[in-house]
Amino acid sequence: MNRDKHIWEGWTIGDFIDELEPSFDTLIKLNKTFIDREHLKNWVKGMQPYYKNHIPEVYNYFLNKTQL
């Protein structure tokens, strides 16, 4: 995965991952799991700052961190 790939107005894949990771880690620590892949996909898309479209690389990064 190319974390430096530009997505939107200066934001890269890595920027989106770095922005979401603390919230994701907190949910996991609180034992809040995702129901299914679609739930995770919608969470990622909805939590991304500014850009609310699906970014496959960001979604796949978090999918790989789950047991889904």
PQR file with spaces between the fields and no chain letter, atoms N, CA, C, O and H, PARSE charges and radii, in Angstrom:
ATOM       1  N    MET     1       0.849   -1.178    0.000 -0.4000 1.5000
ATOM       2  CA   MET     1       0.000    0.000    0.000 -0.0000 2.0000
ATOM       3  C    MET     1       0.890    1.235    0.000  0.5500 1.7000
ATOM       4  O    MET     1       1.883    1.303    0.724 -0.5500 1.4000
ATOM       5  N    ASN     2       0.527    2.185   -0.803 -0.4000 1.5000
ATOM       6  CA   ASN     2       1.256    3.442   -0.891 -0.0000 2.0000
ATOM       7  C    ASN     2       0.580    4.470    0.008  0.5500 1.7000
ATOM       8  O    ASN     2      -0.409    5.090   -0.382 -0.5500 1.4000
ATOM       9  H    ASN     2      -0.280    2.130   -1.391  0.4000 1.0000
ATOM      10  N    ARG     3       1.117    4.650    1.215 -0.4000 1.5000
ATOM      11  CA   ARG     3       0.535    5.602    2.170 -0.0000 2.0000
ATOM      12  C    ARG     3       0.635    7.045    1.677  0.5500 1.7000
ATOM      13  O    ARG     3      -0.074    7.922    2.173 -0.5500 1.4000
ATOM      14  H    ARG     3       1.921    4.147    1.532  0.4000 1.0000
ATOM      15  N    ASP     4       1.507    7.291    0.710 -0.4000 1.5000
ATOM      16  CA   ASP     4       1.704    8.651    0.209 -0.0000 2.0000
ATOM      17  C    ASP     4       0.804    8.999   -0.970  0.5500 1.7000
ATOM      18  O    ASP     4       0.863   10.115   -1.487 -0.5500 1.4000
ATOM      19  H    ASP     4       2.083    6.579    0.308  0.4000 1.0000
ATOM      20  N    LYS     5      -0.022    8.060   -1.396 -0.4000 1.5000
ATOM      21  CA   LYS     5      -0.928    8.315   -2.518 -0.0000 2.0000
ATOM      22  C    LYS     5      -1.905    9.430   -2.149  0.5500 1.7000
ATOM      23  O    LYS     5      -2.600    9.355   -1.135 -0.5500 1.4000
ATOM      24  H    LYS     5      -0.070    7.154   -0.976  0.4000 1.0000
ATOM      25  N    HIS     6      -1.945   10.461   -2.986 -0.4000 1.5000
ATOM      26  CA   HIS     6      -2.822   11.611   -2.762 -0.0000 2.0000
ATOM      27  C    HIS     6      -4.274   11.215   -3.019  0.5500 1.7000
ATOM      28  O    HIS     6      -4.584   10.591   -4.034 -0.5500 1.4000
ATOM      29  H    HIS     6      -1.381   10.522   -3.809  0.4000 1.0000
ATOM      30  N    ILE     7      -5.157   11.582   -2.098 -0.4000 1.5000
ATOM      31  CA   ILE     7      -6.583   11.277   -2.234 -0.0000 2.0000
ATOM      32  C    ILE     7      -7.397   12.540   -2.468  0.5500 1.7000
ATOM      33  O    ILE     7      -8.208   12.600   -3.392 -0.5500 1.4000
ATOM      34  H    ILE     7      -4.905   12.089   -1.274  0.4000 1.0000
ATOM      35  N    TRP     8      -7.180   13.553   -1.626 -0.4000 1.5000
ATOM      36  CA   TRP     8      -8.043   14.736   -1.698 -0.0000 2.0000
ATOM      37  C    TRP     8      -7.373   15.917   -1.027  0.5500 1.7000
ATOM      38  O    TRP     8      -6.996   15.828    0.142 -0.5500 1.4000
ATOM      39  H    TRP     8      -6.521   13.504   -0.875  0.4000 1.0000
ATOM      40  N    GLU     9      -7.219   17.017   -1.739 -0.4000 1.5000
ATOM      41  CA   GLU     9      -6.711   18.298   -1.226 -0.0000 2.0000
ATOM      42  C    GLU     9      -5.574   18.158   -0.211  0.5500 1.7000
ATOM      43  O    GLU     9      -5.653   18.676    0.903 -0.5500 1.4000
ATOM      44  H    GLU     9      -7.525   17.089   -2.688  0.4000 1.0000
ATOM      45  N    GLY    10      -4.530   17.455   -0.611 -0.4000 1.5000
ATOM      46  CA   GLY    10      -3.364   17.306    0.247 -0.0000 2.0000
ATOM      47  C    GLY    10      -3.418   16.134    1.201  0.5500 1.7000
ATOM      48  O    GLY    10      -2.420   15.826    1.852 -0.5500 1.4000
ATOM      49  H    GLY    10      -4.467   17.034   -1.516  0.4000 1.0000
ATOM      50  N    TRP    11      -4.552   15.477    1.298 -0.4000 1.5000
ATOM      51  CA   TRP    11      -4.701   14.320    2.180 -0.0000 2.0000
ATOM      52  C    TRP    11      -4.260   13.062    1.450  0.5500 1.7000
ATOM      53  O    TRP    11      -4.646   12.821    0.306 -0.5500 1.4000
ATOM      54  H    TRP    11      -5.363   15.727    0.769  0.4000 1.0000
ATOM      55  N    THR    12      -3.452   12.271    2.127 -0.4000 1.5000
ATOM      56  CA   THR    12      -2.975   11.009    1.568 -0.0000 2.0000
ATOM      57  C    THR    12      -3.658    9.843    2.277  0.5500 1.7000
ATOM      58  O    THR    12      -4.351   10.022    3.278 -0.5500 1.4000
ATOM      59  H    THR    12      -3.138   12.467    3.056  0.4000 1.0000
ATOM      60  N    ILE    13      -3.449    8.660    1.738 -0.4000 1.5000
ATOM      61  CA   ILE    13      -3.973    7.457    2.394 -0.0000 2.0000
ATOM      62  C    ILE    13      -3.463    7.392    3.824  0.5500 1.7000
ATOM      63  O    ILE    13      -4.225    7.118    4.752 -0.5500 1.4000
ATOM      64  H    ILE    13      -2.886    8.515    0.924  0.4000 1.0000
ATOM      65  N    GLY    14      -2.177    7.643    4.000 -0.4000 1.5000
ATOM      66  CA   GLY    14      -1.588    7.616    5.344 -0.0000 2.0000
ATOM      67  C    GLY    14      -2.214    8.626    6.281  0.5500 1.7000
ATOM      68  O    GLY    14      -2.394    8.342    7.465 -0.5500 1.4000
ATOM      69  H    GLY    14      -1.558    7.866    3.247  0.4000 1.0000
ATOM      70  N    ASP    15      -2.548    9.796    5.775 -0.4000 1.5000
ATOM      71  CA   ASP    15      -3.189   10.820    6.614 -0.0000 2.0000
ATOM      72  C    ASP    15      -4.541   10.333    7.126  0.5500 1.7000
ATOM      73  O    ASP    15      -4.867   10.506    8.301 -0.5500 1.4000
ATOM      74  H    ASP    15      -2.402   10.027    4.814  0.4000 1.0000
ATOM      75  N    PHE    16      -5.324    9.725    6.238 -0.4000 1.5000
ATOM      76  CA   PHE    16      -6.637    9.220    6.653 -0.0000 2.0000
ATOM      77  C    PHE    16      -6.484    8.092    7.669  0.5500 1.7000
ATOM      78  O    PHE    16      -7.218    8.044    8.656 -0.5500 1.4000
ATOM      79  H    PHE    16      -5.059    9.585    5.284  0.4000 1.0000
ATOM      80  N    ILE    17      -5.544    7.192    7.434 -0.4000 1.5000
ATOM      81  CA   ILE    17      -5.309    6.098    8.383 -0.0000 2.0000
ATOM      82  C    ILE    17      -4.886    6.661    9.731  0.5500 1.7000
ATOM      83  O    ILE    17      -5.421    6.265   10.766 -0.5500 1.4000
ATOM      84  H    ILE    17      -4.948    7.231    6.632  0.4000 1.0000
ATOM      85  N    ASP    18      -3.932    7.580    9.725 -0.4000 1.5000
ATOM      86  CA   ASP    18      -3.450    8.171   10.975 -0.0000 2.0000
ATOM      87  C    ASP    18      -4.556    8.899   11.725  0.5500 1.7000
ATOM      88  O    ASP    18      -4.571    8.906   12.956 -0.5500 1.4000
ATOM      89  H    ASP    18      -3.498    7.902    8.884  0.4000 1.0000
ATOM      90  N    GLU    19      -5.472    9.504   11.002 -0.4000 1.5000
ATOM      91  CA   GLU    19      -6.577   10.230   11.621 -0.0000 2.0000
ATOM      92  C    GLU    19      -7.580    9.278   12.275  0.5500 1.7000
ATOM      93  O    GLU    19      -8.121    9.581   13.339 -0.5500 1.4000
ATOM      94  H    GLU    19      -5.460    9.498   10.002  0.4000 1.0000
ATOM      95  N    LEU    20      -7.827    8.137   11.647 -0.4000 1.5000
ATOM      96  CA   LEU    20      -8.833    7.191   12.150 -0.0000 2.0000
ATOM      97  C    LEU    20      -8.290    6.206   13.181  0.5500 1.7000
ATOM      98  O    LEU    20      -9.049    5.694   14.004 -0.5500 1.4000
ATOM      99  H    LEU    20      -7.388    7.891   10.783  0.4000 1.0000
ATOM     100  N    GLU    21      -7.010    5.940   13.147 -0.4000 1.5000
ATOM     101  CA   GLU    21      -6.437    4.885   13.981 -0.0000 2.0000
ATOM     102  C    GLU    21      -6.704    5.055   15.478  0.5500 1.7000
ATOM     103  O    GLU    21      -7.059    4.067   16.122 -0.5500 1.4000
ATOM     104  H    GLU    21      -6.393    6.356   12.479  0.4000 1.0000
ATOM     105  N    PRO    22      -6.557    6.238   16.072 -0.5600 1.5000
ATOM     106  CA   PRO    22      -6.843    6.356   17.506  0.2800 2.0000
ATOM     107  C    PRO    22      -8.297    5.989   17.856  0.5500 1.7000
ATOM     108  O    PRO    22      -8.537    5.324   18.864 -0.5500 1.4000
ATOM     109  N    SER    23      -9.251    6.412   17.040 -0.4000 1.5000
ATOM     110  CA   SER    23     -10.648    6.068   17.299 -0.0000 2.0000
ATOM     111  C    SER    23     -10.882    4.574   17.139  0.5500 1.7000
ATOM     112  O    SER    23     -11.581    3.958   17.945 -0.5500 1.4000
ATOM     113  H    SER    23      -9.056    6.952   16.222  0.4000 1.0000
ATOM     114  N    PHE    24     -10.303    3.998   16.109 -0.4000 1.5000
ATOM     115  CA   PHE    24     -10.420    2.562   15.881 -0.0000 2.0000
ATOM     116  C    PHE    24      -9.839    1.789   17.061  0.5500 1.7000
ATOM     117  O    PHE    24     -10.476    0.871   17.578 -0.5500 1.4000
ATOM     118  H    PHE    24      -9.736    4.498   15.455  0.4000 1.0000
ATOM     119  N    ASP    25      -8.636    2.156   17.487 -0.4000 1.5000
ATOM     120  CA   ASP    25      -7.991    1.469   18.610 -0.0000 2.0000
ATOM     121  C    ASP    25      -8.801    1.594   19.892  0.5500 1.7000
ATOM     122  O    ASP    25      -8.872    0.646   20.674 -0.5500 1.4000
ATOM     123  H    ASP    25      -8.119    2.902   17.067  0.4000 1.0000
ATOM     124  N    THR    26      -9.409    2.746   20.116 -0.4000 1.5000
ATOM     125  CA   THR    26     -10.248    2.935   21.296 -0.0000 2.0000
ATOM     126  C    THR    26     -11.459    2.008   21.254  0.5500 1.7000
ATOM     127  O    THR    26     -11.806    1.393   22.262 -0.5500 1.4000
ATOM     128  H    THR    26      -9.352    3.516   19.481  0.4000 1.0000
ATOM     129  N    LEU    27     -12.093    1.907   20.110 -0.4000 1.5000
ATOM     130  CA   LEU    27     -13.240    0.996   19.975 -0.0000 2.0000
ATOM     131  C    LEU    27     -12.839   -0.442   20.264  0.5500 1.7000
ATOM     132  O    LEU    27     -13.560   -1.162   20.955 -0.5500 1.4000
ATOM     133  H    LEU    27     -11.812    2.407   19.291  0.4000 1.0000
ATOM     134  N    ILE    28     -11.722   -0.854   19.753 -0.4000 1.5000
ATOM     135  CA   ILE    28     -11.255   -2.228   19.970 -0.0000 2.0000
ATOM     136  C    ILE    28     -10.935   -2.448   21.449  0.5500 1.7000
ATOM     137  O    ILE    28     -11.270   -3.494   22.006 -0.5500 1.4000
ATOM     138  H    ILE    28     -11.137   -0.270   19.191  0.4000 1.0000
ATOM     139  N    LYS    29     -10.296   -1.482   22.080 -0.4000 1.5000
ATOM     140  CA   LYS    29      -9.973   -1.600   23.508 -0.0000 2.0000
ATOM     141  C    LYS    29     -11.232   -1.684   24.358  0.5500 1.7000
ATOM     142  O    LYS    29     -11.240   -2.349   25.394 -0.5500 1.4000
ATOM     143  H    LYS    29     -10.024   -0.633   21.628  0.4000 1.0000
ATOM     144  N    LEU    30     -12.286   -1.020   23.930 -0.4000 1.5000
ATOM     145  CA   LEU    30     -13.556   -1.058   24.657 -0.0000 2.0000
ATOM     146  C    LEU    30     -14.384   -2.288   24.281  0.5500 1.7000
ATOM     147  O    LEU    30     -15.537   -2.432   24.688 -0.5500 1.4000
ATOM     148  H    LEU    30     -12.280   -0.480   23.088  0.4000 1.0000
ATOM     149  N    ASN    31     -13.770   -3.160   23.501 -0.4000 1.5000
ATOM     150  CA   ASN    31     -14.418   -4.392   23.055 -0.0000 2.0000
ATOM     151  C    ASN    31     -15.647   -4.119   22.190  0.5500 1.7000
ATOM     152  O    ASN    31     -16.598   -4.901   22.184 -0.5500 1.4000
ATOM     153  H    ASN    31     -12.833   -3.043   23.170  0.4000 1.0000
ATOM     154  N    LYS    32     -15.619   -3.023   21.475 -0.4000 1.5000
ATOM     155  CA   LYS    32     -16.681   -2.695   20.524 -0.0000 2.0000
ATOM     156  C    LYS    32     -16.242   -3.215   19.162  0.5500 1.7000
ATOM     157  O    LYS    32     -15.334   -2.661   18.542 -0.5500 1.4000
ATOM     158  H    LYS    32     -14.846   -2.388   21.480  0.4000 1.0000
ATOM     159  N    THR    33     -16.871   -4.251   18.713 -0.4000 1.5000
ATOM     160  CA   THR    33     -16.469   -4.844   17.443 -0.0000 2.0000
ATOM     161  C    THR    33     -17.453   -4.460   16.351  0.5500 1.7000
ATOM     162  O    THR    33     -18.557   -3.984   16.615 -0.5500 1.4000
ATOM     163  H    THR    33     -17.609   -4.701   19.216  0.4000 1.0000
ATOM     164  N    PHE    34     -17.029   -4.676   15.143 -0.4000 1.5000
ATOM     165  CA   PHE    34     -17.861   -4.376   13.995 -0.0000 2.0000
ATOM     166  C    PHE    34     -18.669   -5.622   13.636  0.5500 1.7000
ATOM     167  O    PHE    34     -18.154   -6.740   13.674 -0.5500 1.4000
ATOM     168  H    PHE    34     -16.132   -5.063   14.928  0.4000 1.0000
ATOM     169  N    ILE    35     -19.923   -5.418   13.292 -0.4000 1.5000
ATOM     170  CA   ILE    35     -20.839   -6.517   13.008 -0.0000 2.0000
ATOM     171  C    ILE    35     -20.390   -7.309   11.785  0.5500 1.7000
ATOM     172  O    ILE    35     -20.361   -8.539   11.804 -0.5500 1.4000
ATOM     173  H    ILE    35     -20.341   -4.510   13.261  0.4000 1.0000
ATOM     174  N    ASP    36     -20.045   -6.597   10.735 -0.4000 1.5000
ATOM     175  CA   ASP    36     -19.627   -7.232    9.489 -0.0000 2.0000
ATOM     176  C    ASP    36     -18.791   -6.241    8.686  0.5500 1.7000
ATOM     177  O    ASP    36     -18.543   -5.119    9.127 -0.5500 1.4000
ATOM     178  H    ASP    36     -20.069   -5.597   10.720  0.4000 1.0000
ATOM     179  N    ARG    37     -18.368   -6.665    7.519 -0.4000 1.5000
ATOM     180  CA   ARG    37     -17.508   -5.823    6.682 -0.0000 2.0000
ATOM     181  C    ARG    37     -18.209   -4.542    6.240  0.5500 1.7000
ATOM     182  O    ARG    37     -17.582   -3.486    6.153 -0.5500 1.4000
ATOM     183  H    ARG    37     -18.570   -7.577    7.161  0.4000 1.0000
ATOM     184  N    GLU    38     -19.492   -4.632    5.966 -0.4000 1.5000
ATOM     185  CA   GLU    38     -20.243   -3.442    5.535 -0.0000 2.0000
ATOM     186  C    GLU    38     -20.304   -2.406    6.662  0.5500 1.7000
ATOM     187  O    GLU    38     -20.200   -1.204    6.416 -0.5500 1.4000
ATOM     188  H    GLU    38     -20.002   -5.490    6.037  0.4000 1.0000
ATOM     189  N    HIS    39     -20.474   -2.880    7.893 -0.4000 1.5000
ATOM     190  CA   HIS    39     -20.483   -1.994    9.059 -0.0000 2.0000
ATOM     191  C    HIS    39     -19.137   -1.283    9.189  0.5500 1.7000
ATOM     192  O    HIS    39     -19.086   -0.075    9.418 -0.5500 1.4000
ATOM     193  H    HIS    39     -20.559   -3.856    8.094  0.4000 1.0000
ATOM     194  N    LEU    40     -18.052   -2.038    9.041 -0.4000 1.5000
ATOM     195  CA   LEU    40     -16.717   -1.438    9.093 -0.0000 2.0000
ATOM     196  C    LEU    40     -16.531   -0.433    7.957  0.5500 1.7000
ATOM     197  O    LEU    40     -16.010    0.661    8.175 -0.5500 1.4000
ATOM     198  H    LEU    40     -18.094   -3.020    8.855  0.4000 1.0000
ATOM     199  N    LYS    41     -16.948   -0.794    6.766 -0.4000 1.5000
ATOM     200  CA   LYS    41     -16.817    0.099    5.609 -0.0000 2.0000
ATOM     201  C    LYS    41     -17.545    1.419    5.847  0.5500 1.7000
ATOM     202  O    LYS    41     -17.004    2.488    5.564 -0.5500 1.4000
ATOM     203  H    LYS    41     -17.371   -1.682    6.589  0.4000 1.0000
ATOM     204  N    ASN    42     -18.755    1.348    6.360 -0.4000 1.5000
ATOM     205  CA   ASN    42     -19.525    2.562    6.638 -0.0000 2.0000
ATOM     206  C    ASN    42     -18.905    3.382    7.757  0.5500 1.7000
ATOM     207  O    ASN    42     -18.927    4.612    7.709 -0.5500 1.4000
ATOM     208  H    ASN    42     -19.194    0.480    6.590  0.4000 1.0000
ATOM     209  N    TRP    43     -18.351    2.712    8.770 -0.4000 1.5000
ATOM     210  CA   TRP    43     -17.692    3.427    9.858 -0.0000 2.0000
ATOM     211  C    TRP    43     -16.485    4.201    9.319  0.5500 1.7000
ATOM     212  O    TRP    43     -16.320    5.388    9.600 -0.5500 1.4000
ATOM     213  H    TRP    43     -18.333    1.713    8.809  0.4000 1.0000
ATOM     214  N    VAL    44     -15.652    3.515    8.547 -0.4000 1.5000
ATOM     215  CA   VAL    44     -14.454    4.168    7.990 -0.0000 2.0000
ATOM     216  C    VAL    44     -14.853    5.367    7.145  0.5500 1.7000
ATOM     217  O    VAL    44     -14.306    6.458    7.306 -0.5500 1.4000
ATOM     218  H    VAL    44     -15.786    2.551    8.319  0.4000 1.0000
ATOM     219  N    LYS    45     -15.792    5.165    6.257 -0.4000 1.5000
ATOM     220  CA   LYS    45     -16.236    6.239    5.357 -0.0000 2.0000
ATOM     221  C    LYS    45     -16.815    7.414    6.154  0.5500 1.7000
ATOM     222  O    LYS    45     -16.541    8.573    5.844 -0.5500 1.4000
ATOM     223  H    LYS    45     -16.236    4.278    6.126  0.4000 1.0000
ATOM     224  N    GLY    46     -17.602    7.115    7.164 -0.4000 1.5000
ATOM     225  CA   GLY    46     -18.239    8.165    7.947 -0.0000 2.0000
ATOM     226  C    GLY    46     -17.302    8.909    8.876  0.5500 1.7000
ATOM     227  O    GLY    46     -17.542   10.072    9.198 -0.5500 1.4000
ATOM     228  H    GLY    46     -17.825    6.173    7.416  0.4000 1.0000
ATOM     229  N    MET    47     -16.238    8.253    9.308 -0.4000 1.5000
ATOM     230  CA   MET    47     -15.298    8.876   10.248 -0.0000 2.0000
ATOM     231  C    MET    47     -14.181    9.651    9.557  0.5500 1.7000
ATOM     232  O    MET    47     -13.486   10.436   10.202 -0.5500 1.4000
ATOM     233  H    MET    47     -16.043    7.308    9.046  0.4000 1.0000
ATOM     234  N    GLN    48     -14.003    9.442    8.267 -0.4000 1.5000
ATOM     235  CA   GLN    48     -12.960   10.171    7.550 -0.0000 2.0000
ATOM     236  C    GLN    48     -13.275   11.661    7.568  0.5500 1.7000
ATOM     237  O    GLN    48     -14.400   12.064    7.271 -0.5500 1.4000
ATOM     238  H    GLN    48     -14.568    8.804    7.744  0.4000 1.0000
ATOM     239  N    PRO    49     -12.288   12.477    7.913 -0.5600 1.5000
ATOM     240  CA   PRO    49     -12.537   13.916    7.870  0.2800 2.0000
ATOM     241  C    PRO    49     -12.635   14.420    6.433  0.5500 1.7000
ATOM     242  O    PRO    49     -11.859   14.016    5.568 -0.5500 1.4000
ATOM     243  N    TYR    50     -13.574   15.282    6.198 -0.4000 1.5000
ATOM     244  CA   TYR    50     -13.745   16.007    4.940 -0.0000 2.0000
ATOM     245  C    TYR    50     -14.204   15.154    3.763  0.5500 1.7000
ATOM     246  O    TYR    50     -15.131   15.549    3.055 -0.5500 1.4000
ATOM     247  H    TYR    50     -14.205   15.610    6.901  0.4000 1.0000
ATOM     248  N    TYR    51     -13.600   14.022    3.535 -0.4000 1.5000
ATOM     249  CA   TYR    51     -13.833   13.208    2.345 -0.0000 2.0000
ATOM     250  C    TYR    51     -14.651   11.983    2.741  0.5500 1.7000
ATOM     251  O    TYR    51     -14.130   11.085    3.402 -0.5500 1.4000
ATOM     252  H    TYR    51     -12.847   13.702    4.110  0.4000 1.0000
ATOM     253  N    LYS    52     -15.908   11.933    2.351 -0.4000 1.5000
ATOM     254  CA   LYS    52     -16.828   10.884    2.815 -0.0000 2.0000
ATOM     255  C    LYS    52     -17.089    9.808    1.765  0.5500 1.7000
ATOM     256  O    LYS    52     -18.152    9.187    1.759 -0.5500 1.4000
ATOM     257  H    LYS    52     -16.331   12.662    1.814  0.4000 1.0000
ATOM     258  N    ASN    53     -16.122    9.588    0.883 -0.4000 1.5000
ATOM     259  CA   ASN    53     -16.233    8.527   -0.103 -0.0000 2.0000
ATOM     260  C    ASN    53     -15.374    7.341    0.321  0.5500 1.7000
ATOM     261  O    ASN    53     -14.418    7.495    1.081 -0.5500 1.4000
ATOM     262  H    ASN    53     -15.259   10.093    0.888  0.4000 1.0000
ATOM     263  N    HIS    54     -15.720    6.172   -0.172 -0.4000 1.5000
ATOM     264  CA   HIS    54     -14.979    4.954    0.132 -0.0000 2.0000
ATOM     265  C    HIS    54     -13.568    5.044   -0.446  0.5500 1.7000
ATOM     266  O    HIS    54     -13.385    5.343   -1.626 -0.5500 1.4000
ATOM     267  H    HIS    54     -16.496    6.047   -0.790  0.4000 1.0000
ATOM     268  N    ILE    55     -12.580    4.782    0.398 -0.4000 1.5000
ATOM     269  CA   ILE    55     -11.187    4.708   -0.030 -0.0000 2.0000
ATOM     270  C    ILE    55     -10.747    3.269    0.235  0.5500 1.7000
ATOM     271  O    ILE    55     -10.493    2.913    1.386 -0.5500 1.4000
ATOM     272  H    ILE    55     -12.728    4.539    1.356  0.4000 1.0000
ATOM     273  N    PRO    56     -10.652    2.447   -0.786 -0.5600 1.5000
ATOM     274  CA   PRO    56     -10.367    1.024   -0.589  0.2800 2.0000
ATOM     275  C    PRO    56      -9.125    0.739    0.257  0.5500 1.7000
ATOM     276  O    PRO    56      -9.144   -0.169    1.087 -0.5500 1.4000
ATOM     277  N    GLU    57      -8.063    1.490    0.062 -0.4000 1.5000
ATOM     278  CA   GLU    57      -6.831    1.236    0.816 -0.0000 2.0000
ATOM     279  C    GLU    57      -7.018    1.493    2.308  0.5500 1.7000
ATOM     280  O    GLU    57      -6.488    0.753    3.137 -0.5500 1.4000
ATOM     281  H    GLU    57      -8.047    2.228   -0.612  0.4000 1.0000
ATOM     282  N    VAL    58      -7.759    2.525    2.649 -0.4000 1.5000
ATOM     283  CA   VAL    58      -8.002    2.837    4.063 -0.0000 2.0000
ATOM     284  C    VAL    58      -8.898    1.757    4.669  0.5500 1.7000
ATOM     285  O    VAL    58      -8.622    1.250    5.757 -0.5500 1.4000
ATOM     286  H    VAL    58      -8.190    3.127    1.976  0.4000 1.0000
ATOM     287  N    TYR    59      -9.954    1.417    3.968 -0.4000 1.5000
ATOM     288  CA   TYR    59     -10.848    0.349    4.429 -0.0000 2.0000
ATOM     289  C    TYR    59     -10.080   -0.959    4.614  0.5500 1.7000
ATOM     290  O    TYR    59     -10.223   -1.613    5.647 -0.5500 1.4000
ATOM     291  H    TYR    59     -10.177    1.829    3.085  0.4000 1.0000
ATOM     292  N    ASN    60      -9.275   -1.347    3.637 -0.4000 1.5000
ATOM     293  CA   ASN    60      -8.533   -2.608    3.723 -0.0000 2.0000
ATOM     294  C    ASN    60      -7.530   -2.613    4.866  0.5500 1.7000
ATOM     295  O    ASN    60      -7.287   -3.655    5.475 -0.5500 1.4000
ATOM     296  H    ASN    60      -9.159   -0.816    2.797  0.4000 1.0000
ATOM     297  N    TYR    61      -6.951   -1.470    5.160 -0.4000 1.5000
ATOM     298  CA   TYR    61      -6.028   -1.373    6.290 -0.0000 2.0000
ATOM     299  C    TYR    61      -6.738   -1.759    7.588  0.5500 1.7000
ATOM     300  O    TYR    61      -6.227   -2.560    8.371 -0.5500 1.4000
ATOM     301  H    TYR    61      -7.147   -0.623    4.666  0.4000 1.0000
ATOM     302  N    PHE    62      -7.911   -1.186    7.804 -0.4000 1.5000
ATOM     303  CA   PHE    62      -8.641   -1.485    9.032 -0.0000 2.0000
ATOM     304  C    PHE    62      -9.280   -2.871    8.990  0.5500 1.7000
ATOM     305  O    PHE    62      -9.400   -3.521   10.029 -0.5500 1.4000
ATOM     306  H    PHE    62      -8.326   -0.535    7.168  0.4000 1.0000
ATOM     307  N    LEU    63      -9.682   -3.325    7.834 -0.4000 1.5000
ATOM     308  CA   LEU    63     -10.210   -4.681    7.697 -0.0000 2.0000
ATOM     309  C    LEU    63      -9.156   -5.698    8.119  0.5500 1.7000
ATOM     310  O    LEU    63      -9.477   -6.681    8.786 -0.5500 1.4000
ATOM     311  H    LEU    63      -9.584   -2.797    6.991  0.4000 1.0000
ATOM     312  N    ASN    64      -7.918   -5.474    7.741 -0.4000 1.5000
ATOM     313  CA   ASN    64      -6.823   -6.383    8.110 -0.0000 2.0000
ATOM     314  C    ASN    64      -6.548   -6.388    9.612  0.5500 1.7000
ATOM     315  O    ASN    64      -5.935   -7.328   10.118 -0.5500 1.4000
ATOM     316  H    ASN    64      -7.657   -4.675    7.199  0.4000 1.0000
ATOM     317  N    LYS    65      -6.984   -5.368   10.326 -0.4000 1.5000
ATOM     318  CA   LYS    65      -6.787   -5.299   11.771 -0.0000 2.0000
ATOM     319  C    LYS    65      -7.944   -5.949   12.545  0.5500 1.7000
ATOM     320  O    LYS    65      -7.899   -6.034   13.772 -0.5500 1.4000
ATOM     321  H    LYS    65      -7.482   -4.605    9.915  0.4000 1.0000
ATOM     322  N    THR    66      -8.968   -6.402   11.833 -0.4000 1.5000
ATOM     323  CA   THR    66     -10.117   -7.032   12.476 -0.0000 2.0000
ATOM     324  C    THR    66     -10.154   -8.519   12.171  0.5500 1.7000
ATOM     325  O    THR    66      -9.319   -9.025   11.421 -0.5500 1.4000
ATOM     326  H    THR    66      -9.004   -6.332   10.836  0.4000 1.0000
ATOM     327  N    GLN    67     -11.105   -9.209   12.743 -0.4000 1.5000
ATOM     328  CA   GLN    67     -11.292  -10.636   12.489 -0.0000 2.0000
ATOM     329  C    GLN    67     -12.434  -10.881   11.502  0.5500 1.7000
ATOM     330  O    GLN    67     -12.971  -11.987   11.447 -0.5500 1.4000
ATOM     331  H    GLN    67     -11.783   -8.798   13.352  0.4000 1.0000
ATOM     332  N    LEU    68     -12.808   -9.868   10.727 -0.4000 1.5000
ATOM     333  CA   LEU    68     -13.944  -10.008    9.815 -0.0000 2.0000
ATOM     334  C    LEU    68     -13.576  -10.761    8.559  0.5500 1.7000
ATOM     335  O    LEU    68     -14.424  -10.961    7.689 -0.5500 1.4000
ATOM     336  H    LEU    68     -12.372   -8.970   10.773  0.4000 1.0000
